[in-house]
Every structure is written in structure tokens, then in C-alpha cells.
């Protein structure tokens, strides 16, 4: 994870070792890399929502926490999500996973 993003996480009180959710989309057919996505949550106020930001290979944006958080977090300050997406190579010695069939 890029140093600038780690610095932001430190300011927001987010431990980068504990994402709120993490999931994979499998191998990207265009790049051969594996696409992972997820989010980190924190309590605060977003002054302005923006588009996806690039921190090296790590893409992220601020958004509303989904699913809808419990009642105490539905008023200011809100439960905010930092959504992320990253493409990574397969580097471990285990065989690459077999692609899952997706419903059509």
C-alpha cells in the first residue's frame, strides 16, 4: 500500500490490516492480474465526494458505507467507506484458482 495512503489511514484511525470487507473478481482477462476489491470504514464527515483516486496501483474513493449501518451511525458523524480496487499478480506457490462460472 502506498505511503501516502497509509498516512491518510493513520490520520483517520484506520488500521490497514483490518478491512471491513474484501472480495475477488478473479483473473482480469485483459491484464492477467487478479482483481480484488473491498472497503475500510471510519466515522466522520465527507465534505465532498469525488471520483476514484489513484495511489500507485491502489484505486480508492470515499463513499457511503454499505450495507446501511446501524442506527447510531445514520446521523453526523456518519460511517464512511473508503472503497478500493487493486490488480495483483498471482505470486504464491499454490496453483492459480480455477475460474468460477458466473450466472448469466
TIRO-2110 file (N, C-alpha, C; in Angstrom, 1 decimal):
// TIRO-2110
0.9, -1.2, 0.0, N, 1, A
0.0, 0.0, 0.0, CA, 1, A
0.9, 1.2, 0.0, C, 1, A
0.6, 2.2, -0.8, N, 2, A
1.4, 3.4, -0.9, CA, 2, A
1.5, 4.2, 0.4, C, 2, A
2.7, 4.8, 0.6, N, 3, A
2.9, 5.5, 1.9, CA, 3, A
1.9, 6.7, 2.1, C, 3, A
1.5, 7.4, 1.1, N, 4, A
0.6, 8.5, 1.2, CA, 4, A
-0.8, 8.0, 1.7, C, 4, A
-1.2, 6.8, 1.2, N, 5, A
-2.4, 6.2, 1.6, CA, 5, A
-2.3, 5.7, 3.1, C, 5, A
-1.2, 5.1, 3.4, N, 6, A
-1.0, 4.7, 4.8, CA, 6, A
-1.0, 5.9, 5.8, C, 6, A
-0.5, 7.0, 5.3, N, 7, A
-0.5, 8.3, 6.2, CA, 7, A
-1.9, 8.7, 6.3, C, 7, A
-2.8, 8.7, 5.3, N, 8, A
-4.2, 9.1, 5.4, CA, 8, A
-4.9, 8.1, 6.3, C, 8, A
-4.6, 6.8, 6.2, N, 9, A
-5.3, 5.9, 7.1, CA, 9, A
-4.9, 6.2, 8.6, C, 9, A
-3.7, 6.5, 8.8, N, 10, A
-3.2, 6.9, 10.2, CA, 10, A
-4.0, 8.1, 10.7, C, 10, A
-4.2, 9.1, 9.9, N, 11, A
-4.9, 10.3, 10.3, CA, 11, A
-6.4, 9.9, 10.6, C, 11, A
-7.0, 9.0, 9.8, N, 12, A
-8.4, 8.7, 10.0, CA, 12, A
-8.6, 7.6, 11.1, C, 12, A
-7.5, 7.0, 11.6, N, 13, A
-7.6, 6.0, 12.6, CA, 13, A
-7.9, 4.6, 12.1, C, 13, A
-7.6, 4.4, 10.8, N, 14, A
-7.9, 3.1, 10.1, CA, 14, A
-6.6, 2.2, 10.2, C, 14, A
-6.8, 1.0, 10.7, N, 15, A
-5.7, 0.0, 10.6, CA, 15, A
-5.8, -0.7, 9.3, C, 15, A
-4.8, -0.5, 8.4, N, 16, A
-4.9, -1.1, 7.1, CA, 16, A
-4.9, -2.7, 7.1, C, 16, A
-4.6, -3.3, 8.2, N, 17, A
-4.6, -4.8, 8.3, CA, 17, A
-6.0, -5.3, 8.4, C, 17, A
-7.0, -4.4, 8.7, N, 18, A
-8.3, -4.9, 9.0, CA, 18, A
-9.4, -4.2, 8.1, C, 18, A
-9.5, -4.7, 6.9, N, 19, A
-10.5, -4.1, 6.0, CA, 19, A
-11.9, -4.6, 6.5, C, 19, A
-12.9, -3.8, 6.2, N, 20, A
-14.3, -4.2, 6.5, CA, 20, A
-14.8, -5.3, 5.7, C, 20, A
-14.4, -5.4, 4.4, N, 21, A
-14.7, -6.5, 3.5, CA, 21, A
-13.7, -6.5, 2.4, C, 21, A
-13.5, -7.8, 1.9, N, 22, A
-12.5, -8.0, 0.9, CA, 22, A
-13.1, -9.1, 0.0, C, 22, A
-13.1, -8.9, -1.3, N, 23, A
-13.5, -10.0, -2.2, CA, 23, A
-12.7, -9.9, -3.5, C, 23, A
-12.8, -11.0, -4.3, N, 24, A
-12.1, -11.0, -5.5, CA, 24, A
-13.0, -11.2, -6.7, C, 24, A
-12.6, -10.7, -7.8, N, 25, A
-13.3, -10.9, -9.1, CA, 25, A
-12.7, -11.9, -10.0, C, 25, A
-11.6, -12.5, -9.5, N, 26, A
-10.9, -13.4, -10.4, CA, 26, A
-9.9, -12.7, -11.3, C, 26, A
-9.4, -13.5, -12.2, N, 27, A
-8.4, -13.0, -13.2, CA, 27, A
-8.9, -12.1, -14.2, C, 27, A
-8.3, -10.9, -14.3, N, 28, A
-8.7, -9.9, -15.4, CA, 28, A
-8.2, -10.4, -16.7, C, 28, A
-9.1, -10.7, -17.7, N, 29, A
-8.7, -11.2, -19.0, CA, 29, A
-7.8, -10.3, -19.8, C, 29, A
-7.9, -9.0, -19.5, N, 30, A
-7.1, -8.0, -20.2, CA, 30, A
-5.7, -7.9, -19.8, C, 30, A
-5.5, -8.1, -18.4, N, 31, A
-4.1, -7.9, -17.9, CA, 31, A
-3.5, -9.2, -17.4, C, 31, A
-4.3, -10.2, -17.1, N, 32, A
-3.8, -11.5, -16.5, CA, 32, A
-3.6, -11.3, -15.0, C, 32, A
-3.9, -10.2, -14.4, N, 33, A
-3.8, -9.9, -13.0, CA, 33, A
-5.1, -10.2, -12.3, C, 33, A
-5.0, -10.4, -11.0, N, 34, A
-6.2, -10.7, -10.2, CA, 34, A
-6.8, -9.4, -9.6, C, 34, A
-8.1, -9.3, -9.8, N, 35, A
-8.8, -8.0, -9.3, CA, 35, A
-9.4, -8.3, -7.9, C, 35, A
-9.0, -7.5, -7.0, N, 36, A
-9.5, -7.5, -5.6, CA, 36, A
-10.2, -6.2, -5.3, C, 36, A
-11.2, -6.2, -4.5, N, 37, A
-11.9, -5.0, -4.1, CA, 37, A
-12.4, -5.2, -2.7, C, 37, A
-12.8, -4.1, -2.1, N, 38, A
-13.3, -4.1, -0.7, CA, 38, A
-13.4, -2.7, -0.2, C, 38, A
-13.5, -2.6, 1.2, N, 39, A
-13.6, -1.3, 1.8, CA, 39, A
-13.2, -1.3, 3.2, C, 39, A
-12.8, -0.1, 3.6, N, 40, A
-12.5, 0.2, 5.0, CA, 40, A
-13.5, 1.2, 5.5, C, 40, A
-13.9, 1.1, 6.8, N, 41, A
-14.9, 2.1, 7.3, CA, 41, A
-14.2, 2.9, 8.4, C, 41, A
-14.7, 4.1, 8.5, N, 42, A
-14.4, 5.0, 9.6, CA, 42, A
-15.5, 6.0, 9.9, C, 42, A
-15.6, 6.6, 11.0, N, 43, A
-16.6, 7.5, 11.4, CA, 43, A
-16.1, 9.0, 11.1, C, 43, A
-17.0, 9.7, 10.4, N, 44, A
-16.6, 11.1, 10.0, CA, 44, A
-17.6, 11.8, 9.1, C, 44, A
-17.1, 12.8, 8.5, N, 45, A
-18.0, 13.6, 7.5, CA, 45, A
-17.2, 13.8, 6.2, C, 45, A
-17.8, 13.4, 5.1, N, 46, A
-17.2, 13.7, 3.8, CA, 46, A
-17.7, 15.1, 3.4, C, 46, A
-16.8, 16.0, 3.2, N, 47, A
-17.1, 17.3, 2.7, CA, 47, A
-17.5, 17.3, 1.3, C, 47, A
-16.8, 16.5, 0.5, N, 48, A
-17.1, 16.5, -1.0, CA, 48, A
-16.8, 15.1, -1.4, C, 48, A
-17.7, 14.4, -2.1, N, 49, A
-17.5, 13.1, -2.6, CA, 49, A
-16.8, 13.3, -4.0, C, 49, A
-15.9, 12.4, -4.3, N, 50, A
-15.2, 12.6, -5.6, CA, 50, A
-15.1, 11.3, -6.3, C, 50, A
-14.3, 11.3, -7.3, N, 51, A
-14.2, 10.1, -8.2, CA, 51, A
-13.1, 9.2, -7.7, C, 51, A
-12.9, 8.1, -8.3, N, 52, A
-11.8, 7.2, -7.9, CA, 52, A
-10.5, 7.9, -8.0, C, 52, A
-9.7, 7.7, -6.9, N, 53, A
-8.3, 8.3, -6.9, CA, 53, A
-7.3, 7.2, -7.1, C, 53, A
-6.2, 7.5, -7.6, N, 54, A
-5.1, 6.6, -7.8, CA, 54, A
-4.0, 6.8, -6.9, C, 54, A
-3.6, 5.8, -6.1, N, 55, A
-2.4, 5.8, -5.3, CA, 55, A
-1.5, 4.6, -5.7, C, 55, A
-0.7, 4.9, -6.7, N, 56, A
0.0, 3.7, -7.3, CA, 56, A
-0.9, 2.8, -8.0, C, 56, A
-0.8, 1.5, -7.7, N, 57, A
-1.7, 0.5, -8.2, CA, 57, A
-3.0, 0.4, -7.5, C, 57, A
-3.2, 1.1, -6.4, N, 58, A
-4.3, 1.1, -5.5, CA, 58, A
-5.3, 2.2, -5.8, C, 58, A
-6.5, 1.8, -6.3, N, 59, A
-7.5, 2.8, -6.6, CA, 59, A
-8.5, 2.9, -5.4, C, 59, A
-8.9, 4.1, -5.0, N, 60, A
-9.8, 4.2, -3.9, CA, 60, A
-10.7, 5.4, -4.1, C, 60, A
-11.9, 5.4, -3.4, N, 61, A
-12.8, 6.6, -3.3, CA, 61, A
-13.5, 6.5, -2.0, C, 61, A
-14.0, 7.7, -1.6, N, 62, A
-14.8, 7.8, -0.4, CA, 62, A
-16.3, 7.6, -0.8, C, 62, A
-17.1, 7.0, 0.0, N, 63, A
-18.5, 6.8, -0.2, CA, 63, A
-19.3, 6.4, 1.0, C, 63, A
-20.6, 6.3, 0.9, N, 64, A
-21.4, 5.9, 2.0, CA, 64, A
-21.2, 4.5, 2.3, C, 64, A
-21.2, 4.1, 3.6, N, 65, A
-21.0, 2.7, 4.0, CA, 65, A
-22.2, 1.9, 3.6, C, 65, A
-21.9, 0.8, 2.9, N, 66, A
-23.0, -0.2, 2.6, CA, 66, A
-22.6, -1.5, 3.1, C, 66, A
-23.4, -2.3, 3.6, N, 67, A
-24.9, -2.1, 3.7, CA, 67, A
-25.1, -1.0, 4.7, C, 67, A
-26.3, -0.5, 4.8, N, 68, A
-26.7, 0.6, 5.7, CA, 68, A
-26.3, 0.3, 7.1, C, 68, A
-25.5, 1.2, 7.7, N, 69, A
-25.0, 0.9, 9.1, CA, 69, A
-26.1, 1.0, 10.1, C, 69, A
-25.8, 0.5, 11.4, N, 70, A
-26.8, 0.6, 12.5, CA, 70, A
-27.2, 2.0, 12.8, C, 70, A
-28.3, 2.2, 13.4, N, 71, A
-28.9, 3.5, 13.7, CA, 71, A
-27.9, 4.5, 14.2, C, 71, A
-27.1, 4.2, 15.2, N, 72, A
-26.2, 5.3, 15.7, CA, 72, A
-25.3, 5.9, 14.7, C, 72, A
-25.1, 5.3, 13.5, N, 73, A
-24.2, 5.8, 12.5, CA, 73, A
-24.9, 6.4, 11.3, C, 73, A
-26.2, 6.6, 11.4, N, 74, A
-27.0, 7.2, 10.3, CA, 74, A
-27.2, 8.7, 10.4, C, 74, A
-26.6, 9.3, 11.4, N, 75, A
-26.6, 10.8, 11.5, CA, 75, A
-25.1, 11.2, 11.7, C, 75, A
-24.9, 12.5, 11.5, N, 76, A
-23.5, 13.0, 11.6, CA, 76, A
-22.9, 12.7, 13.0, C, 76, A
-21.7, 12.3, 13.1, N, 77, A
-20.8, 11.9, 12.1, CA, 77, A
-21.3, 10.5, 11.5, C, 77, A
-21.1, 10.3, 10.3, N, 78, A
-21.5, 9.1, 9.6, CA, 78, A
-20.5, 8.0, 9.5, C, 78, A
-20.9, 6.8, 9.3, N, 79, A
-20.0, 5.7, 9.0, CA, 79, A
-19.6, 5.8, 7.5, C, 79, A
-18.4, 6.1, 7.2, N, 80, A
-17.9, 6.4, 5.8, CA, 80, A
-17.1, 5.2, 5.3, C, 80, A
-17.1, 4.9, 4.1, N, 81, A
-16.3, 3.8, 3.5, CA, 81, A
-15.3, 4.4, 2.6, C, 81, A
-14.1, 3.8, 2.6, N, 82, A
-13.1, 4.0, 1.6, CA, 82, A
-13.1, 2.7, 0.8, C, 82, A
-13.7, 2.8, -0.4, N, 83, A
-13.8, 1.7, -1.3, CA, 83, A
-12.5, 1.6, -2.1, C, 83, A
-12.0, 0.4, -2.3, N, 84, A
-10.7, 0.2, -3.0, CA, 84, A
-10.8, -0.9, -4.0, C, 84, A
-9.9, -0.9, -5.0, N, 85, A
-9.8, -1.9, -6.0, CA, 85, A
-8.3, -1.9, -6.4, C, 85, A
-7.8, -3.2, -6.6, N, 86, A
-6.4, -3.3, -6.9, CA, 86, A
-6.2, -4.6, -7.8, C, 86, A
-5.3, -4.5, -8.7, N, 87, A
-5.0, -5.7, -9.6, CA, 87, A
-3.6, -6.2, -9.1, C, 87, A
-3.5, -7.5, -8.8, N, 88, A
-2.3, -8.1, -8.3, CA, 88, A
-1.9, -9.3, -9.1, C, 88, A
-0.6, -9.6, -9.2, N, 89, A
-0.2, -10.8, -9.8, CA, 89, A
-0.4, -12.0, -8.9, C, 89, A
-0.5, -13.2, -9.4, N, 90, A
-0.5, -14.4, -8.6, CA, 90, A
1.0, -14.8, -8.2, C, 90, A
1.3, -14.7, -6.9, N, 91, A
2.8, -14.9, -6.6, CA, 91, A
3.0, -16.0, -5.6, C, 91, A
2.0, -16.6, -5.0, N, 92, A
2.2, -17.7, -4.1, CA, 92, A
2.4, -19.0, -4.9, C, 92, A
3.0, -20.0, -4.1, N, 93, A
3.3, -21.3, -4.8, CA, 93, A
2.1, -22.2, -5.1, C, 93, A
0.9, -21.9, -4.5, N, 94, A
-0.3, -22.6, -4.7, CA, 94, A
-0.7, -22.4, -6.2, C, 94, A
-1.4, -23.4, -6.7, N, 95, A
-1.9, -23.3, -8.1, CA, 95, A
-2.9, -22.1, -8.2, C, 95, A
-3.0, -21.5, -9.3, N, 96, A
-4.0, -20.4, -9.5, CA, 96, A
-5.3, -21.1, -9.5, C, 96, A
-6.3, -20.3, -8.9, N, 97, A
-7.7, -20.9, -8.8, CA, 97, A
-8.3, -21.1, -10.2, C, 97, A
-9.2, -22.0, -10.2, N, 98, A
-9.9, -22.3, -11.5, CA, 98, A
-11.0, -21.3, -11.5, C, 98, A
-11.2, -20.6, -12.7, N, 99, A
-12.3, -19.6, -12.8, CA, 99, A
-13.7, -20.2, -12.4, C, 99, A
-14.4, -19.4, -11.6, N, 100, A
-15.8, -19.8, -11.3, CA, 100, A
-16.7, -19.4, -12.4, C, 100, A
-17.7, -20.2, -12.6, N, 101, A
-18.8, -19.9, -13.6, CA, 101, A
-19.7, -18.8, -13.0, C, 101, A
-20.0, -17.8, -13.8, N, 102, A
-20.9, -16.7, -13.3, CA, 102, A
-22.2, -16.9, -13.9, C, 102, A
-23.3, -16.6, -13.2, N, 103, A
-24.6, -16.7, -13.7, CA, 103, A
-24.8, -15.7, -14.8, C, 103, A
-25.6, -16.1, -15.8, N, 104, A
-25.9, -15.2, -16.9, CA, 104, A
-27.3, -14.6, -16.8, C, 104, A
END
